[in-house]
Every structure is written in C-alpha cells, then in structure tokens.
Amino acid sequence: MEFDMYRFGSNLDTILRYKGRTQKDLAKAIGGSEAMVSKWMHGVSLPSTKSILKISYIYDISIDELMEGVLVV
C-alpha cells in the first residue's frame, strides 16, 4: 500500500473536526509542534510510525481509519 500524504492530511483533518480538536490540541497531545501537524495536514510531510500510533491511541481510532479515511463511529 502506498502512503498518500494528501489523503492522510484530509483524514486527519476529518478526525480532528469530528473529535472537536485542533491542530494545537494534537501537537500538544503527541509532544510535537503545531507546524509539524500543519505539514501533515497539508500533505507536505508524513508523520513517523510512532506519531501515527500515538494519534490512533489518543483519538481512539484504528490505523485503518487514520490512513484510509474509513471513520467508524
């Protein structure tokens, strides 16, 4: 499976909106910067595997939901 930066950013945006969270909230929760989260959301860079796992855990979503955009509610 190829990792699509733009799809990931769009999925992350959808998840944050659904959970009522902001980029700042996410950055604080994973111990990163708002600029780093912004780059992910705009498809400029990709998060590390560790960051993906943290996001999945913090927002109680599966890796598939995060990566593929299949939000199970």
MARVO-219873 format. One line per field, with one value per residue (C-alpha): residue number from 1; residue in one letter; z, x, y. Coordinates in nm, 3 decimals, always signed. Example, Ala and Ser with C-alpha at 12.3 -4.5 7.8 and 13.67 -1.06 7.14 Angstrom:
seq: c(1, 2)
type: c(a, s)
z: c(+0.780, +0.714)
x: c(+1.230, +1.367)
y: c(-0.450, -0.106)
# end
This chain:
seq: c(1, 2, 3, 4, 5, 6, 7, 8, 9, 10, 11, 12, 13, 14, 15, 16, 17, 18, 19, 20, 21, 22, 23, 24, 25, 26, 27, 28, 29, 30, 31, 32, 33, 34, 35, 36, 37, 38, 39, 40, 41, 42, 43, 44, 45, 46, 47, 48, 49, 50, 51, 52, 53, 54, 55, 56, 57, 58, 59, 60, 61, 62, 63, 64, 65, 66, 67, 68, 69, 70, 71, 72, 73)
type: c(m, e, f, d, m, y, r, f, g, s, n, l, d, t, i, l, r, y, k, g, r, t, q, k, d, l, a, k, a, i, g, g, s, e, a, m, v, s, k, w, m, h, g, v, s, l, p, s, t, k, s, i, l, k, i, s, y, i, y, d, i, s, i, d, e, l, m, e, g, v, l, v, v)
z: c(+0.000, -0.093, +0.169, +0.031, +0.214, +0.094, +0.187, +0.530, +0.584, +0.478, +0.703, +0.997, +0.941, +0.935, +1.255, +1.440, +1.333, +1.434, +1.773, +1.823, +1.841, +1.680, +1.535, +1.854, +2.065, +1.860, +1.872, +2.250, +2.290, +2.092, +2.211, +1.875, +1.719, +1.550, +1.243, +1.221, +1.243, +0.983, +0.743, +0.782, +0.724, +0.410, +0.262, +0.293, +0.515, +0.677, +1.045, +1.191, +1.272, +1.639, +1.578, +1.383, +1.672, +1.922, +1.715, +1.687, +2.062, +2.170, +1.947, +1.986, +1.615, +1.419, +1.195, +0.901, +0.997, +1.012, +0.696, +0.473, +0.590, +0.696, +1.013, +1.222, +1.468)
x: c(+0.000, +0.133, +0.122, -0.065, +0.033, -0.270, -0.516, -0.360, -0.388, -0.751, -0.829, -0.653, -0.848, -1.176, -1.088, -0.988, -1.311, -1.520, -1.349, -1.376, -0.999, -0.749, -0.401, -0.274, -0.451, -0.295, +0.052, +0.033, -0.103, +0.179, +0.456, +0.515, +0.473, +0.175, +0.395, +0.465, +0.094, +0.016, +0.266, +0.094, -0.247, -0.134, +0.040, +0.387, +0.536, +0.447, +0.433, +0.658, +0.520, +0.541, +0.329, +0.071, +0.042, +0.006, -0.269, -0.452, -0.434, -0.517, -0.822, -0.932, -0.929, -0.780, -0.479, -0.710, -0.943, -0.647, -0.476, -0.768, -1.033, -1.285, -1.417, -1.612, -1.841)
y: c(+0.000, +0.341, +0.614, +0.916, +1.235, +1.431, +1.159, +1.128, +1.504, +1.505, +1.208, +1.371, +1.692, +1.498, +1.313, +1.629, +1.803, +1.501, +1.485, +1.862, +1.907, +2.143, +2.111, +2.272, +2.007, +1.729, +1.882, +1.911, +1.557, +1.396, +1.628, +1.794, +2.135, +2.293, +2.349, +1.976, +1.889, +2.157, +1.999, +1.664, +1.814, +1.997, +1.693, +1.842, +1.572, +1.243, +1.155, +0.890, +0.549, +0.643, +0.955, +0.755, +0.510, +0.796, +0.962, +0.632, +0.575, +0.932, +0.967, +0.604, +0.526, +0.241, +0.280, +0.199, +0.484, +0.720, +0.602, +0.509, +0.753, +0.492, +0.654, +0.408, +0.582)
# end
